[in-house]
Amino acid sequence: MPGIWYADLMDMQNAVKNLHPLEVKIIRRYHIQDELSIEKVETELKFKSGNGNQALSWLAGKGIITERRRETRVFFELTELGREWKEKGTPEERMLELVQVQPGLGLPDIAETLQLEAKDVGSAFGSLSALGVLGMDLNKKVILTLAPELMVNRKPPQGQGSERLGTIRRLLDRAFAAEKGLLPSEDLSAQEKLLMPGIAKKRGAGGSPFRELARETVIFGFTSERDPLAAALEKAGITGEETGQLTQEMLLDGSWRKQQFRPYNVKVPPTRLTIGRTNPYAEFLEDVKDKLVSLGFEEFDGPLVETEFWNSDALFMPQFHSARDIHDVYHIAEPQQAQAIEEPWLSNVAGAHENGGNTGSRGWNYRFDREFTKRLILRSQGTVLSAKTLPGAKIPGKYFGILRCFRYDRVDATHLSDFYQTEGIVLGSEVNLRTLLGFLEMFAVEVAGAKEVKYVPGYFPFTEPSVEVHIKHPVLGWFELGGSGIFRPEVTGSLGVTVPVAAWGIGIDRMALMALGLNDLRELFSYDIEQVRLRRSQDPQTQS
């Protein structure tokens, strides 16, 4: 009965030519009554590691072989400790060696000298004491109780305990010489099998010289398809040794004339090349960085976890403001608070909140909570880094950051619970609202690629005046790109700055919607690789 992988017996001659050489070698080497396993075919046919699994899987998929049964084999693998014992000696061997050349040591001294754990030294002493080789004097010093002349090669005479030490040594030597340090259970003698449970563990074998491993072996057998295939291969003269490629060397030395080549089907579709590419959104972020750096901006960055002080208090946001609602930020469970806030910024900011401090303001007129300000949260806005940059900023100066922020928010096409902002500040005596609007237009038009832009008055506790920039998306319509303004004196004065500071915090994820031609923020973080590849190939920036 013909197999499902070829239509009928008439085209078998052509079908066998498409068998892989690994499959051909197995079919021709073994007979229908033989049993096969991965280890067997790789060893006997000298396949590379993994080739046996491939070949048997292909044959099983074509119905040429089928699974007959599964067998579990137990192996004992040499651990790192076992390799150390092989090289340096077992604790018993090393202790015996030490006591003969350096008598009068206590067990702690032996452990320190041999760099062994106390429990291992104690166990080794117990074994050698039971053999009558070592003992302990009244001063608890280890002494040799067997006369040196009765020992052979510094080892105790033969006996039940001595045989145990010798057996361990033989196992270590054999495992060290074995492939991958594995000893099959069936290859152990009866005495070795009795000894192994004491020196091998299944789990947590770091403190044992051997690790016990159970491996399942699948045994395959041929179906009735094997014999007609073998006959067809024999008739076609296919051995599995055919060459699969023509090399430059073969052309130069003429050896190709003596080679038998595998047939090549020019109609077979070529293998798809999935070349690695930069994620389009990541590339967009890098482009934004490049533009800002080329304009003379310096980049800042900071930790994801911040204090209420830098996230809100330093920005003159009152501690009772609605933005402090527990549903707006994520709080850190452990630890809940920072140990301290830097001075003099803590005192300056507290004064600005309570009575205006030295900023010329009347403040918010409440008692500033110096414990609440230490509370740890995930930063909810990129402006936290602008505030932290002010104390050491150069004047004039320009700074920016592309920062990941977190807010408890309903996720939809234009909102995410974690998102990126591009945050920036410009310091200088000549900085004004016109300066700020120029940068906002650059972001909206040149970075986001918007065709329609408008500015809307806004409110933020830390800027005055405050401006929101809106852009029009072809599908989503108008939406806010971000907020901006001129920092209030309560912010700049408390942090040691006396010149105007223009600041903005723009949702760079939303800019990417326009620039990459998307309709949903969630597409920026898609796990669908094919969609990401398609989006990049359609991105106009990648075509240039």
Buried (B, 14 or more C-beta within 10 A) or exposed (E): EBBEBBEEEEEBEEBBBEBBBBBBBBBBBBEEEEEBBBEBBBEBBEBEEEBBBBBBEBBBEBBBBEEEEEEEEBBBBBBEBBBEBBEEBBBBBBBBBBBEEEEEBBBEBBBEBBEBEEEBBBBBBEBBBEBBBBBBEEEEBBEBBBEEEEBEEEBBEEEEBBEBBEBBBEBBEBBBEBEEBBBEBEEBEEEBEEBBEEBBBEEEBEEBBBBBBEEEEBEBBBBEBBEBBBEBBEEBEBEBEBBEEEEEEBEEEEEBEEEEEBEEEEEEEEEEEEEEEEBBBEBBBEEBBEBBEEEEBBEBEBEEBBBBBBBBBBBBBBBEEEBBEEEBBBEBEEEEBBEEBEEEBBBBBBBBBBBBBEBEBEBBEEEBBEEBBBBBBBBBBBBBBBBBBBBEBEEEBBBBBBBEBBBEBEEEBBBBEBBBBBBBBBBBEEBEBEBBBEBBBBBBBEBBBBEEBEBEEBEBBBBBEBBBBBBBBEEBEEBBBBBBBBBBBBBBBBBEBEBBBBBBBBBBBBBBBBBBBBEEBBBBEBEEEEEBBEBBEEBEEEEE
